[in-house]
Amino acid sequence: MQDFRHILQRLRPWQYIATPVQGERLRVLSYNVLASSLADPSLYPLMSPHYLDWGFRRDRLVAELRAWDADVVCLQEVDDFPFLQRSLEPLGYRGVYKSRTVERSDGCAIFWKRSRLTYLCHHTLDFKISQFLDRDNVALFVTFAATPETVYIDSNAPSSSDARLNSIPGQRFVVANTHILYNPKRGDVKLGQI
């Protein structure tokens, strides 16, 4: 497993949002897992259809999530939440899911390490609410309380570049996950979704 993680770190290096410090950190990972319903080979002409098959990708995804061992995992384009839930539960994760509205079969999921975070509640948001926001995208928000071993980013730090990670048991924070519309011609919708 350590060898696999070493390979992953070379392929996908972590990007720190604050100056690295000694001690505990909260690892957040976010992936668009490409929903099976959207894995159309005509959209990926340089890729073998075999690699687009969810049966091929799903065990590799779980192996990668296991190797990264993140505290919070945000996934977009999830259309097999039951599989992910069954696969990640033995690794210490719990998760919630919000499917897109009527026209799509995928959605967003947030998983967290039960040993690191205490789940308080979650809320969802449907973006298809008007003629302006006319896409089936969704957002998922989970409120957590930090366990004694968990850290958070100090918003009282002088600047974001100087933000220090601190451990305060019971400190509450929210993790948000969404899948913003891709269409480069619909910046108006993207702005509304943010």
Buried (B, 14 or more C-beta within 10 A) or exposed (E): EEEEEEEBEEEEEEEEEBEEEEEBBBEBBEBBBBBBEBBEEEEEEEEEEEEBEBEEBBEEBBBBBBBBBBBBBBBBBBBBBEBBBEBBEEEBBBBBBBBBBEEBBBBBBBBBBEEBBBBEEBEBBBBBEEEEBEBBBBBBBBBBBBBEBBBBBBEEBEEEEEBBBBBEEEBEBEBEBBBBBEEEEBEEBBEBBE
